[in-house]
Amino acid sequence: MSEHAPFSPALQVALNSPPLERKGWQATSAPSYIAFFLWAVYFDQLGRRTLAIGGLGWSVLGAAVAGLLCYVLLYRVPALWGQKTGRPLTVIGSSTFGTTGTVGLTFVLFGLAQIVLMAMATLYAVDWAFHGLSLCGLVSVEWLKPMKISLGGGLSPVLELRSPLILVTSLVWIYAASLTGHFLVKIIAALMKIFPIFPALMLALATILSLRGLPSFRPLEIDPATSAPVLDGGLRAFLMMIQMIFGFFAIAGAMAADFGAVNRSTRDVRLGGWIGVALASWTVATLSLLTVAGAVGRFTAPLNLKNTPGVGNFSFRTALVLGLPETLAGAIFLFFALSSLAQSCFSADIFGRRFEAVWPRITRLRWNLIGTTVAWPFVATGLAIRLEEIFTLLGAVFAPMVGAMTADYVRSRGVWPGPRRGLNPAGLVAWFMGLGVGLVPLIAVAGGWSDGSRLQPASVYAFATAFLVYSLLAAFGAETQAMPIPKPPMPSEQPAPAVVPPSLEPAPSAG
């Protein structure tokens, strides 16, 4: 990056983007975040390591605290800076990480994360759609059984793939979603402003019909994860619930800067966060936990049931099968499947936009297809359904990013200092140290270190680590000098209307 060109082409485009039309929280952050929390990926497996060992009270309390932490730690600072400056995350991040660092973190890293989100969305869409059809008697369960392929003779590893029907369908759907995200993302966004009403009604209906089993529900005495007697189950459930929700929301919290950039006032930022983040995350989590507890409470031996490899009986999916009539459960599966497929469209579009901004020689459509090609193997192997590990990874990557930004915000007393040339050591070291802390549970599981796997909520610790490291490094002069804040372009016409799909990037035109 030359002396005469302090900004990369990707960042320069974001800086030169016209200001967006300002709107209230009712039309921006709140409905988008509510739709995000109504995504089945969020609440399906919340009960596995929480409700199963700690019971309903500790799990619901953990969800409430997690919602508050998501609002206070992950959402508030990016949203306020976005509102004050009218700039998206890709620009705001140039203060904390430098003009070069923000390209690597808020463009490339965010783009790569969309591959994971696309895989999760597609697998849930296809898997839940066929499961719904099977409950309605339209598809045989035998067609949905996974395949196991031996990679050699004897004791050689075995590769497990989804059933041929799911493989073929998911391959078609994921590319169809990629093309839809490229050509019709605004139409999908408009539809998704209305469609989440139906999953919300389905969730409420499932909860009501499952409540009759609630008085009989008891948590397990044997931990399904370790096969050992449960010790301190309530506290562990409380901490794990915070970890799951905080990790899931970390990437969406960072994108709050884009929502703030289209909010009219700080009041819109606050209301959008309280309602769309704190309240919505807790409400959806609580309804799903009540559904699972009520469904499991009707049976004395739920551990004998295994619907999905790696998911077990305390998932929302299993609760629908246990607690509702088959046809009704099948219809609910189909509603959530359609909702999940929309996220595949958004993720493909975000990936294409991010990577085209950094490497414009490849068109956005080609980037969309490249990302889709990389995402599909995660669908085929079923890795995209391992949500606990994925939420831990997302939290480890993006929570410290917001933690470093929050330290920058506090140090500058809420006034965005402007871009810092090149790489800002304070921000990058803080993010890297936080990343290491957030990854401890995954590294511990891989290395057989049981004590390390209990470091929860790791994503919150990752945020705190990045905040402290940035504050210390900045105090010792490790921040690079901020450059003059570029003036926003002088529009010769009315501001561009805000495009706010219920996805992780509320304003595609913002960078």
DRENNU-991432 format. One record per residue (C-alpha): x, z, y; residue number from 1; residue in one letter. Coordinates in Angstrom, 3 decimals, decimal comma. Layout:
N
     east       up    north seq type
        X        Z        Y NUM    A
...
% end
This chain:
511
     east       up    north seq type
    0,000    0,000    0,000   1    M
    1,736   -1,190    3,137   2    S
    2,047    0,581    6,435   3    E
   -0,330   -1,916    7,991   4    H
   -2,892   -1,600    5,212   5    A
   -3,463    2,118    4,599   6    P
   -6,662    1,501    2,682   7    F
   -7,022   -0,253   -0,652   8    S
   -9,444   -3,194   -0,732   9    P
  -11,948   -1,118   -2,711  10    A
  -11,870    1,725   -0,199  11    L
  -11,921   -0,671    2,748  12    Q
  -15,137   -2,230    1,464  13    V
  -16,713    1,221    1,166  14    A
  -15,577    2,095    4,696  15    L
  -17,029   -1,126    6,091  16    N
  -20,391   -0,791    4,348  17    S
  -23,274   -0,699    6,843  18    P
  -25,039    2,629    7,327  19    P
  -28,045    3,186    5,098  20    L
  -31,519    4,070    6,231  21    E
  -31,974    7,839    6,311  22    R
  -34,843    9,269    4,280  23    K
  -36,237   12,645    3,298  24    G
  -35,467   14,616    0,177  25    W
  -38,808   13,602   -1,359  26    Q
  -37,652    9,980   -1,562  27    A
  -33,979   10,479   -2,435  28    T
  -32,312   13,403   -4,175  29    S
  -35,245   15,393   -5,593  30    A
  -37,027   12,647   -7,600  31    P
  -33,739   11,144   -8,775  32    S
  -32,377   14,427  -10,071  33    Y
  -35,706   15,400  -11,634  34    I
  -35,696   12,107  -13,541  35    A
  -32,100   12,754  -14,569  36    F
  -32,978   16,149  -16,060  37    F
  -35,962   14,616  -17,867  38    L
  -33,499   12,446  -19,781  39    W
  -33,698   13,538  -23,425  40    A
  -29,913   13,680  -23,626  41    V
  -30,002   16,681  -21,290  42    Y
  -32,353   18,978  -23,143  43    F
  -32,363   17,780  -26,758  44    D
  -29,492   19,954  -28,022  45    Q
  -29,531   22,862  -25,562  46    L
  -30,844   25,244  -28,222  47    G
  -28,278   24,611  -30,967  48    R
  -25,597   27,064  -29,821  49    R
  -27,820   29,193  -27,590  50    T
  -31,351   29,706  -28,864  51    L
  -30,126   29,816  -32,449  52    A
  -27,904   32,872  -31,952  53    I
  -29,065   34,558  -28,753  54    G
  -32,801   34,168  -28,686  55    G
  -35,118   32,913  -25,977  56    L
  -34,517   35,491  -23,235  57    G
  -30,756   35,073  -22,952  58    W
  -31,043   31,280  -23,221  59    S
  -33,647   30,984  -20,458  60    V
  -31,627   33,354  -18,260  61    L
  -28,531   31,234  -18,842  62    G
  -30,454   28,124  -17,822  63    A
  -31,581   29,808  -14,594  64    A
  -28,035   30,872  -13,675  65    V
  -26,708   27,439  -14,612  66    A
  -29,202   25,775  -12,270  67    G
  -28,097   28,011   -9,395  68    L
  -24,422   27,306  -10,105  69    L
  -25,097   23,564  -10,252  70    C
  -26,708   23,736   -6,821  71    Y
  -24,198   26,066   -5,143  72    V
  -20,964   24,779   -6,677  73    L
  -21,492   21,164   -7,702  74    L
  -24,180   19,769   -5,429  75    Y
  -24,009   21,476   -2,048  76    R
  -20,588   20,521   -0,653  77    V
  -20,597   16,805   -1,620  78    P
  -24,178   16,484   -0,326  79    A
  -23,407   18,200    2,985  80    L
  -20,305   16,107    3,597  81    W
  -22,223   12,965    2,741  82    G
  -25,020   13,924    5,137  83    Q
  -22,652   14,780    7,990  84    K
  -20,553   11,641    7,686  85    T
  -22,942    9,082    6,245  86    G
  -20,186    8,235    3,749  87    R
  -20,393    7,986   -0,081  88    P
  -18,222    9,890   -2,532  89    L
  -15,690    7,061   -2,749  90    T
  -14,880    7,616    0,937  91    V
  -15,298   11,401    1,058  92    I
  -12,852   11,736   -1,833  93    G
  -10,077   10,098    0,209  94    S
   -9,642   13,379    2,079  95    S
   -9,171   15,528   -1,017  96    T
   -7,277   13,059   -3,210  97    F
   -5,830   10,558   -0,738  98    G
   -6,650    6,915   -0,196  99    T
   -4,941    5,964   -3,454 100    T
   -6,111    8,978   -5,428 101    G
   -9,767    8,393   -4,598 102    T
   -9,549    4,905   -6,089 103    V
   -8,282    6,320   -9,368 104    G
  -10,771    9,191   -9,554 105    L
  -13,970    8,126   -7,804 106    T
  -13,795    4,425   -8,694 107    F
  -11,963    4,011  -12,003 108    V
  -12,667    7,396  -13,619 109    L
  -16,321    7,327  -12,593 110    F
  -16,594    3,821  -13,965 111    G
  -15,121    4,852  -17,309 112    L
  -17,531    7,770  -17,543 113    A
  -20,398    5,297  -17,349 114    Q
  -19,300    3,868  -20,695 115    I
  -19,961    7,241  -22,300 116    V
  -23,295    7,614  -20,521 117    L
  -24,293    4,093  -21,543 118    M
  -23,501    4,845  -25,173 119    A
  -25,494    8,099  -25,143 120    M
  -28,452    6,447  -23,442 121    A
  -28,530    3,512  -25,850 122    T
  -28,159    5,598  -28,991 123    L
  -30,940    7,963  -27,929 124    Y
  -33,168    5,060  -26,924 125    A
  -32,789    3,215  -30,221 126    V
  -32,668    6,271  -32,482 127    D
  -35,686    7,952  -30,918 128    W
  -37,667    4,708  -30,771 129    A
  -37,250    4,085  -34,503 130    F
  -37,858    7,717  -35,326 131    H
  -41,105    7,520  -33,355 132    G
  -42,110    4,360  -35,175 133    L
  -41,353    5,982  -38,529 134    S
  -43,565    8,963  -37,687 135    L
  -46,339    6,519  -36,808 136    C
  -45,911    4,870  -40,216 137    G
  -44,531    1,602  -38,854 138    L
  -40,934    1,898  -40,090 139    V
  -39,663    3,340  -43,358 140    S
  -37,348    6,337  -43,084 141    V
  -35,107    4,690  -45,683 142    E
  -34,234    1,990  -43,148 143    W
  -32,778    4,583  -40,783 144    L
  -30,314    6,332  -43,090 145    K
  -26,651    6,127  -41,976 146    P
  -24,129    4,129  -43,985 147    M
  -20,876    5,548  -45,308 148    K
  -17,997    3,130  -45,740 149    I
  -14,862    4,186  -47,600 150    S
  -11,665    3,074  -45,884 151    L
   -9,813    3,059  -49,192 152    G
   -9,864    4,517  -52,667 153    G
   -9,765    8,108  -53,842 154    G
   -9,599   10,660  -51,038 155    L
   -9,395    8,100  -48,231 156    S
  -11,390    8,773  -45,070 157    P
  -15,012    7,688  -44,919 158    V
  -16,402    5,912  -41,866 159    L
  -20,028    6,732  -41,130 160    E
  -22,075    4,121  -39,300 161    L
  -25,686    4,070  -38,240 162    R
  -28,126    2,133  -40,412 163    S
  -28,017   -1,699  -40,272 164    P
  -31,371   -1,716  -38,466 165    L
  -30,075    0,610  -35,740 166    I
  -26,760   -1,247  -35,523 167    L
  -28,400   -4,622  -34,925 168    V
  -31,053   -3,268  -32,583 169    T
  -28,608   -1,200  -30,539 170    S
  -26,283   -4,184  -30,187 171    L
  -29,127   -6,301  -28,801 172    V
  -30,503   -3,531  -26,607 173    W
  -27,201   -2,496  -25,057 174    I
  -26,360   -6,052  -23,967 175    Y
  -29,927   -6,599  -22,784 176    A
  -29,650   -3,384  -20,743 177    A
  -26,330   -4,545  -19,311 178    S
  -27,820   -7,842  -18,143 179    L
  -30,908   -6,075  -16,830 180    T
  -28,691   -3,661  -14,909 181    G
  -26,883   -6,595  -13,352 182    H
  -29,861   -8,735  -12,356 183    F
  -32,839   -6,375  -12,144 184    L
  -31,490   -2,910  -11,337 185    V
  -33,691   -2,561   -8,232 186    K
  -36,815   -3,355  -10,252 187    I
  -35,831   -0,837  -12,933 188    I
  -35,175    1,731  -10,211 189    A
  -38,614    1,132   -8,732 190    A
  -40,269    1,522  -12,133 191    L
  -38,330    4,708  -12,850 192    M
  -39,741    6,337   -9,736 193    K
  -43,090    6,364  -11,563 194    I
  -42,237    6,396  -15,271 195    F
  -40,668    9,931  -15,375 196    P
  -44,173   11,320  -14,848 197    I
  -44,969   10,381  -18,445 198    F
  -41,957   12,113  -20,100 199    P
  -42,748   15,158  -17,952 200    A
  -46,307   15,211  -19,266 201    L
  -45,077   14,692  -22,828 202    M
  -42,644   17,586  -22,476 203    L
  -45,364   19,865  -21,145 204    A
  -47,753   18,806  -23,930 205    L
  -45,143   19,462  -26,625 206    A
  -44,518   22,915  -25,164 207    T
  -48,209   23,829  -25,085 208    I
  -48,794   22,709  -28,666 209    L
  -45,757   24,641  -29,916 210    S
  -46,495   27,971  -28,248 211    L
  -48,535   29,336  -31,147 212    R
  -45,359   29,804  -33,181 213    G
  -43,508   31,595  -30,394 214    L
  -44,394   35,197  -31,428 215    P
  -42,829   34,582  -34,854 216    S
  -39,545   33,178  -33,554 217    F
  -36,368   35,090  -34,312 218    R
  -32,770   34,011  -33,698 219    P
  -30,521   33,539  -36,702 220    L
  -28,393   36,297  -38,168 221    E
  -25,796   33,800  -39,412 222    I
  -24,072   31,584  -36,851 223    D
  -24,652   27,956  -37,974 224    P
  -21,411   26,894  -36,277 225    A
  -19,152   29,361  -38,118 226    T
  -21,296   30,544  -41,076 227    S
  -20,351   34,102  -40,035 228    A
  -22,648   36,938  -38,941 229    P
  -23,689   36,601  -35,308 230    V
  -21,824   38,953  -32,966 231    L
  -22,682   39,279  -29,264 232    D
  -25,190   36,467  -29,743 233    G
  -27,039   37,082  -26,481 234    G
  -23,958   36,956  -24,257 235    L
  -22,525   33,955  -26,082 236    R
  -25,835   32,115  -25,769 237    A
  -25,946   32,915  -22,056 238    F
  -22,431   31,577  -21,432 239    L
  -22,874   28,504  -23,632 240    M
  -26,080   27,570  -21,838 241    M
  -24,233   27,661  -18,513 242    I
  -21,485   25,512  -20,010 243    Q
  -23,878   22,889  -21,361 244    M
  -25,904   22,487  -18,181 245    I
  -22,965   22,751  -15,778 246    F
  -20,942   20,229  -17,788 247    G
  -23,840   17,806  -18,056 248    F
  -24,525   17,942  -14,320 249    F
  -20,903   17,755  -13,120 250    A
  -20,792   13,983  -12,667 251    I
  -24,211   13,906  -11,006 252    A
  -23,198   16,773   -8,735 253    G
  -20,208   14,844   -7,449 254    A
  -22,497   11,919   -6,661 255    M
  -24,540   14,204   -4,383 256    A
  -22,387   12,819   -1,555 257    A
  -24,259    9,524   -1,896 258    D
  -27,605   11,293   -1,734 259    F
  -26,467   13,246    1,301 260    G
  -25,435   10,009    2,996 261    A
  -29,072    8,870    3,003 262    V
  -30,621   12,246    3,890 263    N
  -31,915   12,792    7,424 264    R
  -30,776   16,398    7,865 265    S
  -29,179   19,392    6,183 266    T
  -32,703   20,615    5,483 267    R
  -33,234   17,572    3,272 268    D
  -29,970   18,394    1,512 269    V
  -31,065   21,964    0,845 270    R
  -34,607   21,164   -0,288 271    L
  -33,480   18,276   -2,438 272    G
  -30,958   20,546   -4,128 273    G
  -33,183   23,545   -4,651 274    W
  -36,050   21,498   -6,058 275    I
  -34,241   18,605   -7,720 276    G
  -31,294   20,563   -9,120 277    V
  -31,805   24,330   -9,397 278    A
  -35,528   24,349  -10,155 279    L
  -35,740   21,102  -12,152 280    A
  -32,804   21,887  -14,434 281    S
  -34,196   25,344  -15,238 282    W
  -37,803   24,162  -15,698 283    T
  -36,953   21,317  -18,073 284    V
  -34,519   23,485  -20,039 285    A
  -37,071   26,295  -20,338 286    T
  -39,852   23,987  -21,524 287    L
  -37,601   22,452  -24,155 288    S
  -36,430   25,893  -25,341 289    L
  -40,016   27,125  -25,584 290    L
  -40,899   24,043  -27,622 291    T
  -38,018   24,589  -30,030 292    V
  -38,641   28,330  -30,379 293    A
  -42,355   27,790  -31,011 294    G
  -41,771   25,065  -33,574 295    A
  -39,054   26,962  -35,456 296    V
  -41,139   30,148  -35,358 297    G
  -43,754   28,532  -37,571 298    R
  -41,285   28,196  -40,459 299    F
  -39,385   30,813  -42,386 300    T
  -36,450   28,668  -43,523 301    A
  -35,657   26,050  -40,870 302    P
  -32,029   25,820  -41,946 303    L
  -33,035   23,680  -44,922 304    N
  -34,090   20,867  -42,614 305    L
  -31,552   18,342  -41,361 306    K
  -32,986   15,481  -39,340 307    N
  -29,913   14,182  -37,579 308    T
  -26,274   14,551  -38,653 309    P
  -24,577   17,092  -36,420 310    G
  -27,756   18,213  -34,655 311    V
  -29,536   20,620  -37,003 312    G
  -32,781   22,441  -36,495 313    N
  -32,633   23,928  -33,032 314    F
  -32,813   20,552  -31,299 315    S
  -35,851   19,321  -29,410 316    F
  -36,004   16,348  -31,759 317    R
  -36,459   18,607  -34,772 318    T
  -39,008   20,711  -32,893 319    A
  -41,227   17,678  -32,361 320    L
  -41,182   16,949  -36,080 321    V
  -41,838   20,561  -37,050 322    L
  -44,443   21,532  -34,501 323    G
  -46,577   18,470  -33,712 324    L
  -48,787   16,037  -35,625 325    P
  -46,725   13,082  -36,758 326    E
  -48,496   10,400  -34,714 327    T
  -48,359   12,449  -31,514 328    L
  -44,712   13,311  -32,107 329    A
  -44,008    9,622  -32,666 330    G
  -45,636    8,685  -29,363 331    A
  -43,573   11,311  -27,519 332    I
  -40,397    9,953  -29,103 333    F
  -41,256    6,485  -27,813 334    L
  -41,816    7,688  -24,231 335    F
  -38,444    9,428  -24,146 336    F
  -36,758    6,424  -25,790 337    A
  -37,953    4,060  -23,055 338    L
  -36,827    6,513  -20,415 339    S
  -33,353    6,729  -21,961 340    S
  -32,938    2,954  -22,067 341    L
  -33,221    2,825  -18,267 342    A
  -30,042    4,909  -17,960 343    Q
  -28,189    2,207  -19,912 344    S
  -29,151   -0,284  -17,199 345    C
  -27,938    2,005  -14,416 346    F
  -24,655    2,869  -16,144 347    S
  -23,835   -0,801  -16,765 348    A
  -24,501   -1,615  -13,117 349    D
  -22,399    1,295  -11,831 350    I
  -19,499    0,420  -14,121 351    F
  -19,561   -3,200  -12,963 352    G
  -19,681   -2,282   -9,280 353    R
  -16,893    0,276   -9,510 354    R
  -14,496   -1,960  -11,394 355    F
  -15,273   -5,083   -9,384 356    E
  -14,424   -3,135   -6,223 357    A
  -10,978   -2,279   -7,627 358    V
  -10,281   -5,560   -9,437 359    W
  -12,415   -8,213   -7,683 360    P
  -10,858  -11,141   -9,542 361    R
  -13,165  -10,309  -12,436 362    I
  -16,832  -10,658  -11,539 363    T
  -19,248   -7,757  -11,744 364    R
  -21,166   -9,445  -14,566 365    L
  -18,013   -9,743  -16,653 366    R
  -17,138   -6,117  -15,974 367    W
  -20,647   -5,144  -17,067 368    N
  -20,177   -6,963  -20,360 369    L
  -16,685   -5,517  -20,871 370    I
  -17,994   -1,987  -20,401 371    G
  -20,891   -2,696  -22,750 372    T
  -18,529   -3,981  -25,424 373    T
  -16,460   -0,795  -25,206 374    V
  -19,570    1,422  -25,264 375    A
  -21,213   -0,014  -28,382 376    W
  -18,731    1,392  -30,969 377    P
  -19,661    4,893  -29,764 378    F
  -23,254    3,995  -30,593 379    V
  -22,412    2,436  -33,951 380    A
  -20,416    5,440  -35,175 381    T
  -22,862    8,021  -33,824 382    G
  -20,183    9,676  -31,679 383    L
  -22,470    9,370  -28,665 384    A
  -24,803   11,989  -30,144 385    I
  -22,152   14,736  -30,145 386    R
  -23,444   16,108  -26,880 387    L
  -21,675   19,461  -26,828 388    E
  -18,271   17,770  -26,902 389    E
  -19,359   15,116  -24,411 390    I
  -20,763   17,669  -21,950 391    F
  -17,526   19,648  -22,248 392    T
  -15,497   16,512  -21,524 393    L
  -17,626   15,512  -18,532 394    L
  -17,450   19,026  -17,134 395    G
  -13,682   19,171  -17,618 396    A
  -13,196   15,902  -15,745 397    V
  -15,680   16,147  -12,884 398    F
  -16,184   19,873  -12,202 399    A
  -12,568   20,329  -10,996 400    P
  -12,971   17,214   -8,880 401    M
  -15,775   18,930   -6,981 402    V
  -13,835   22,201   -7,034 403    G
  -10,933   20,599   -5,175 404    A
  -13,346   18,976   -2,710 405    M
  -15,000   22,344   -2,120 406    T
  -11,622   23,932   -1,307 407    A
  -10,952   21,059    1,109 408    D
  -14,389   21,645    2,662 409    Y
  -13,800   25,385    3,102 410    V
  -10,315   24,848    4,513 411    R
  -11,592   22,334    7,074 412    S
  -14,624   24,547    7,856 413    R
  -17,097   21,904    6,833 414    G
  -15,696   19,146    9,054 415    V
  -14,513   16,154    7,078 416    W
  -10,851   15,703    8,109 417    P
  -10,714   12,007    7,254 418    G
   -8,657   10,029    4,728 419    P
   -5,186   11,137    3,721 420    R
   -2,681    8,358    3,150 421    R
   -1,651    7,556   -0,410 422    G
   -1,825   10,476   -2,843 423    L
   -2,708   13,982   -1,687 424    N
   -0,665   16,302   -3,979 425    P
   -2,888   19,334   -3,376 426    A
   -6,007   17,529   -4,581 427    G
   -4,460   15,758   -7,541 428    L
   -2,593   18,798   -8,876 429    V
   -5,716   20,943   -8,437 430    A
   -7,806   18,422  -10,342 431    W
   -5,237   18,122  -13,131 432    F
   -4,941   21,905  -13,555 433    M
   -8,724   22,244  -13,631 434    G
   -8,918   19,441  -16,189 435    L
   -6,548   21,332  -18,465 436    G
   -8,675   24,484  -18,287 437    V
  -11,888   22,544  -18,925 438    G
  -10,438   20,884  -22,018 439    L
   -9,369   24,156  -23,671 440    V
  -12,450   24,407  -25,965 441    P
  -11,996   20,843  -27,235 442    L
   -8,269   21,309  -27,766 443    I
   -8,911   24,635  -29,492 444    A
  -11,419   23,146  -31,926 445    V
   -9,044   20,294  -32,728 446    A
   -6,199   22,745  -33,334 447    G
   -8,206   25,365  -35,220 448    G
   -7,795   28,001  -32,472 449    W
  -11,104   29,864  -32,677 450    S
  -10,466   32,163  -29,708 451    D
   -9,845   29,210  -27,401 452    G
  -13,142   27,592  -28,355 453    S
  -14,935   30,662  -26,983 454    R
  -13,556   30,171  -23,469 455    L
  -16,962   29,551  -21,952 456    Q
  -18,250   28,397  -19,559 457    P
  -15,095   26,268  -19,473 458    A
  -16,475   23,842  -16,870 459    S
  -17,091   26,670  -14,403 460    V
  -13,558   27,944  -14,988 461    Y
  -12,273   24,403  -14,417 462    A
  -14,091   24,293  -11,075 463    F
  -12,681   27,691  -10,074 464    A
   -9,149   26,707  -11,129 465    T
   -9,199   23,559   -9,020 466    A
  -10,602   25,456   -6,044 467    F
   -7,894   28,131   -6,207 468    L
   -5,019   25,719   -6,856 469    V
   -6,018   23,458   -3,961 470    Y
   -6,364   26,426   -1,620 471    S
   -2,926   27,765   -2,564 472    L
   -1,153   24,414   -2,392 473    L
   -2,757   23,574    0,937 474    A
   -1,713   26,959    2,316 475    A
    1,888   26,133    1,362 476    F
    1,709   22,735    3,101 477    G
    1,133   20,475    0,085 478    A
   -1,625   18,544    1,858 479    E
   -0,698   15,195    3,317 480    T
   -1,626   14,509    6,924 481    Q
   -5,115   13,182    7,525 482    A
   -5,359    9,841    9,289 483    M
   -7,800    9,142   12,120 484    P
  -11,335    8,899   10,802 485    I
  -12,350    5,223   10,748 486    P
  -15,342    4,530   12,918 487    K
  -18,374    3,304   10,982 488    P
  -19,170   -0,365   11,521 489    P
  -21,263   -1,223   14,535 490    M
  -24,359   -2,764   12,968 491    P
  -25,764   -5,744   14,777 492    S
  -29,034   -5,269   12,978 493    E
  -31,131   -2,505   11,482 494    Q
  -29,472   -0,255    8,886 495    P
  -29,686   -1,477    5,333 496    A
  -32,546    0,153    3,426 497    P
  -31,436    2,875    1,042 498    A
  -31,631    2,015   -2,632 499    V
  -32,075    5,218   -4,597 500    V
  -32,524    4,656   -8,327 501    P
  -32,886    7,754  -10,520 502    P
  -29,375    7,302  -11,862 503    S
  -25,983    8,799  -11,206 504    L
  -25,318    6,495   -8,263 505    E
  -28,131    6,683   -5,742 506    P
  -26,914    3,909   -3,477 507    A
  -25,136    1,027   -5,233 508    P
  -24,420   -0,659   -1,918 509    S
  -22,511    2,416   -0,786 510    A
  -19,473    1,670   -2,841 511    G
% end
